Amino acid sequence: MPQAVFWACSTARQADAAPISGSACLPVGAVEQDPSASHMRILLWRFAGRSHTWLRFGEPLSVIRLDAQRRIAVFGPGAVCCRVQWVANAYGPIFWQLMVLQADDGSHDIQTVRGVAPGARILLRVRGEPRVQAALRVMDEIVAGGIPLAHVSTDYWRTLDNRLAARLPLLEYTAERHAAYLARRKMLDA
């Protein structure tokens, strides 16, 4: 069975349609020959007073500066990071979102996330200022306990997501819980 070819074009049209002769279309694989193409790339921006997207935690391999307002953070396979976004209008903030994302490592399905290429595994997604603030407080408590946020159990982030959605009391991430997670990971890797 022939493999489908997708095209990147400068005009809006169907992605799988063959390019028009002489048009500025290239196969998608030819558009980006960057070795980081298989890595998760997150667009970060800051437009003063209107919109701001930043990383709360994460260890990017590199950060590419596009211009004064926009950057792209590049993460390796399996890396975990947290993206926080808020949007405001003339009357103040109207949208808050916090997402803990894991880069594709080939062992899990990934979801499409706006501003993230090629996509990510969503571990935690909260919207609304009160819930985002609650998640940020939990992260501050974990950091105060001496645990790097990028190394917290992925299961804990999913549990936190479910408990925030159900409005249940949030579980504390203790050093003992972290040690159990590291022991389990070591056992599974062996």
ZISUL-V64917 format. One line per field, one symbol per residue. ss: DSSP state (A for helix, B for strand, O for the rest). psi: psi as a letter, one per 40 degrees, with the letter a starting at -180 (. if undefined). burial: 1 if it has 16 or more other C-alpha atoms within 10 Angstrom, else 0. A space follows every 50 residues. Layout:
ss->???
psi->???
burial->???
This chain:
ss->OOOOOOBBBOOOOOOOOOOOOOOOBBBAAAAOOOAAAAOBBBBBBBBOOO BBBBBBBOOOOBBBBOOOOBBBBBBOOOOBBBBBBBBBBOOBBBBBBBBB BBOOOOOOOOBBBOOBBBBBBBBBBBBOAAAAAAAAAAAAAAAAOOOOAA AOOAAAAAAAAAAAAAOOOOOOOOAAAAAAAAAAAAAAAO
psi->hihihiihieihihdeiiihheighiiddedheheedeihhhhiihhhed ihhihdiigidihhhdadeiihhhiiheihihhhhiiiaeeahehhhhhh ihiheeeiiiihhhehheaihhdhhiihddddddddddddddddeehhde eihddddddddddddefiihihhiddddddddddddddd.
burial->00000111100000000010000010100000000001111111110000 11111111010000000000111111011111111110000000011111 11111000010000011111111111101011101001100100001011 0111011111110100000000100001001000000000
